[in-house]
Amino acid sequence: MTVMELEFKKNFDETRKNWRLFWEGKLNRPIILATIPKPGKKPISCPKWGEAFYRNQEEVVDQALRWAESHEFLCDAVPFFPPSLMMGLFPAILGAKITEVHEEWGVDTAVVPFVRDIDDVNLKFRRDSKWWEKWVSLCECIKRKCADRLVFGEASVDYNLDVLGAIRGTAELMTDFYDNPAGVHNAMRQINKVGSSPK
């Protein structure tokens, strides 16, 4: 295993071994996560999930770095920042429109269903989607700024029946299970194909 260190977790390689032993059932203790503010530093909060949707991406990633810099990650805790843009990202990349609801805490998003006939649907990964371009831009920004500094990953894009429910409508999909199971299978095959090998 390659030795790896992080700027904000100097003993990361040892922590990584503990996590591996934990998942193999060989650690013989629970994983211990403890994150505390560094003495003498003003603690910065980690960006909320989805803040990159309505804030400048560079600023969001910089805040994540300031959060990691202002905290100590003890025991098995690691500085971890997941890329997140919005709920409904995968349906949006398939062509769904996204509505915005402005709340006190930020902006919530929802998918507008667009599949009217589940038998006549042709789902494709739309690389020209503004949402795909924004997602790639966010991931590139995180990679550029955070490599060797903190851990990033876990792209939450929804999948499977959640996607079909979003683009078809939940009530309509529940009816389809009874009235048109072949149509549901047809749409799911397309979603799984796009999700496993987007072209």
C-alpha positions as CSV (number, residue, x, y, z in Angstrom):
1,M,0.0,0.0,0.0
2,T,1.4,3.4,-1.0
3,V,2.2,5.7,1.9
4,M,-0.1,8.8,1.8
5,E,-0.2,11.8,4.0
6,L,-2.6,14.8,4.1
7,E,-1.8,18.3,5.0
8,F,-4.6,18.4,7.5
9,K,-4.1,14.8,8.8
10,K,-0.4,14.0,9.3
11,N,-1.0,10.4,10.5
12,F,-3.5,9.7,7.6
13,D,-1.7,6.5,6.5
14,E,-2.2,5.0,10.0
15,T,-5.8,6.1,10.0
16,R,-6.4,4.6,6.6
17,K,-5.0,1.3,7.9
18,N,-7.5,1.4,10.8
19,W,-10.4,2.0,8.4
20,R,-9.3,-1.0,6.3
21,L,-9.1,-3.2,9.4
22,F,-12.5,-2.0,10.5
23,W,-14.1,-2.9,7.2
24,E,-12.4,-6.3,7.3
25,G,-13.8,-6.9,10.8
26,K,-10.3,-7.0,12.3
27,L,-9.9,-3.7,14.1
28,N,-11.3,-5.1,17.4
29,R,-12.8,-1.8,18.4
30,P,-15.2,0.7,17.0
31,I,-14.1,3.5,14.7
32,I,-13.6,6.7,16.8
33,L,-14.4,10.0,15.2
34,A,-13.4,13.2,17.1
35,T,-13.1,16.6,15.4
36,I,-12.2,19.6,17.6
37,P,-11.3,23.2,16.9
38,K,-7.6,23.9,16.9
39,P,-6.4,25.8,20.0
40,G,-6.0,29.5,19.2
41,K,-7.8,29.3,15.9
42,K,-11.3,30.6,15.2
43,P,-13.3,27.5,14.0
44,I,-14.7,27.8,10.5
45,S,-17.8,25.7,9.7
46,C,-17.7,23.2,6.8
47,P,-19.9,24.3,3.8
48,K,-23.4,22.8,3.9
49,W,-24.4,20.1,1.4
50,G,-25.3,21.7,-1.9
51,E,-23.9,25.2,-1.2
52,A,-22.1,25.1,-4.5
53,F,-25.4,25.4,-6.3
54,Y,-26.0,29.0,-5.2
55,R,-22.5,30.1,-4.1
56,N,-19.3,30.6,-6.0
57,Q,-17.6,27.2,-6.3
58,E,-14.1,28.5,-5.5
59,E,-15.4,30.2,-2.3
60,V,-17.2,27.0,-1.2
61,V,-14.0,24.9,-1.7
62,D,-11.9,27.6,0.0
63,Q,-14.3,27.5,3.0
64,A,-13.9,23.7,3.2
65,L,-10.1,24.2,3.3
66,R,-10.4,26.8,6.1
67,W,-12.6,24.4,8.0
68,A,-10.1,21.7,7.7
69,E,-7.2,24.0,8.7
70,S,-9.1,25.3,11.8
71,H,-9.8,21.8,13.2
72,E,-7.9,18.8,14.5
73,F,-9.1,15.4,13.3
74,L,-8.4,13.0,16.1
75,C,-8.4,9.2,16.3
76,D,-10.0,7.8,13.1
77,A,-11.5,11.1,11.9
78,V,-10.3,12.5,8.6
79,P,-10.9,15.9,6.9
80,F,-13.5,14.9,4.4
81,F,-15.4,17.1,2.0
82,P,-17.9,15.6,-0.5
83,P,-18.7,17.3,-3.7
84,S,-22.4,18.2,-3.8
85,L,-24.4,20.4,-6.1
86,M,-28.1,19.8,-5.8
87,M,-30.8,17.2,-5.3
88,G,-31.9,15.8,-8.7
89,L,-28.5,16.1,-10.5
90,F,-28.8,12.9,-12.4
91,P,-32.4,13.6,-13.6
92,A,-31.2,17.1,-14.6
93,I,-28.4,15.6,-16.7
94,L,-31.1,13.4,-18.4
95,G,-32.9,16.5,-19.4
96,A,-35.2,17.4,-16.5
97,K,-35.9,21.0,-15.5
98,I,-35.0,22.0,-12.0
99,T,-37.1,24.3,-9.9
100,E,-35.6,26.4,-7.1
101,V,-37.1,27.1,-3.7
102,H,-35.3,29.9,-1.7
103,E,-35.2,29.2,2.0
104,E,-33.5,31.0,4.9
105,W,-30.7,28.5,4.9
106,G,-30.1,28.6,1.1
107,V,-31.7,27.1,-2.0
108,D,-33.6,23.8,-2.3
109,T,-34.1,22.1,-5.7
110,A,-36.7,19.8,-7.1
111,V,-37.1,17.9,-10.4
112,V,-39.9,18.7,-12.8
113,P,-41.1,15.3,-14.2
114,F,-41.0,15.2,-18.0
115,V,-41.6,11.5,-19.0
116,R,-45.3,11.5,-20.2
117,D,-45.2,8.0,-21.9
118,I,-43.1,5.4,-20.2
119,D,-43.2,3.2,-23.2
120,D,-41.9,5.9,-25.5
121,V,-38.9,7.2,-23.6
122,N,-35.3,7.7,-24.9
123,L,-33.0,8.6,-22.0
124,K,-29.5,9.8,-22.8
125,F,-26.7,11.3,-20.8
126,R,-26.6,15.0,-21.9
127,R,-23.0,16.2,-21.7
128,D,-24.1,19.5,-23.0
129,S,-26.3,20.0,-19.9
130,K,-25.4,23.1,-17.9
131,W,-25.7,20.9,-14.8
132,W,-23.2,18.4,-16.0
133,E,-20.8,21.3,-16.9
134,K,-21.3,22.8,-13.4
135,W,-20.7,19.4,-11.7
136,V,-17.5,18.8,-13.6
137,S,-16.3,22.3,-12.9
138,L,-17.0,21.8,-9.1
139,C,-15.1,18.4,-9.1
140,E,-12.2,19.9,-11.0
141,C,-12.1,22.8,-8.5
142,I,-12.1,20.4,-5.5
143,K,-9.3,18.3,-7.1
144,R,-7.2,21.3,-7.9
145,K,-7.4,22.9,-4.5
146,C,-7.8,19.9,-2.2
147,A,-5.4,17.2,-3.5
148,D,-3.1,16.0,-0.8
149,R,-4.8,18.3,1.7
150,L,-8.1,16.6,2.6
151,V,-10.2,13.6,1.4
152,F,-12.9,14.3,-1.1
153,G,-15.3,12.0,-3.0
154,E,-18.7,10.4,-2.6
155,A,-20.5,11.9,-5.6
156,S,-24.2,11.9,-4.5
157,V,-26.2,12.0,-7.8
158,D,-29.2,9.8,-7.0
159,Y,-29.8,6.6,-9.0
160,N,-32.1,3.8,-9.9
161,L,-35.8,4.1,-9.1
162,D,-35.2,7.4,-7.4
163,V,-34.3,8.8,-10.9
164,L,-37.3,7.2,-12.6
165,G,-39.6,8.5,-9.8
166,A,-38.2,12.0,-10.3
167,I,-38.5,12.1,-14.1
168,R,-41.8,10.3,-14.3
169,G,-43.5,11.5,-11.1
170,T,-43.9,9.3,-8.0
171,A,-47.7,8.8,-8.2
172,E,-47.4,8.0,-11.9
173,L,-44.6,5.5,-11.3
174,M,-46.6,3.7,-8.6
175,T,-49.4,3.3,-11.1
176,D,-47.0,2.1,-13.7
177,F,-45.8,-0.7,-11.5
178,Y,-49.3,-2.2,-11.8
179,D,-50.5,-1.0,-15.2
180,N,-47.2,-1.2,-17.2
181,P,-44.4,-3.1,-15.5
182,A,-42.8,-3.7,-19.0
183,G,-42.5,0.1,-19.4
184,V,-40.9,0.4,-16.0
185,H,-38.3,-2.2,-16.9
186,N,-37.7,-0.5,-20.2
187,A,-37.1,2.9,-18.5
188,M,-34.9,1.3,-15.8
189,R,-32.7,-0.5,-18.4
190,Q,-32.0,2.9,-20.0
191,I,-31.3,4.6,-16.6
192,N,-28.9,1.8,-15.6
193,K,-27.2,1.9,-19.0
194,V,-26.7,5.7,-18.8
195,G,-25.6,5.4,-15.1
196,S,-23.0,2.7,-15.8
197,S,-21.5,4.0,-19.0
198,P,-22.6,7.5,-19.9
199,K,-21.9,8.4,-23.5
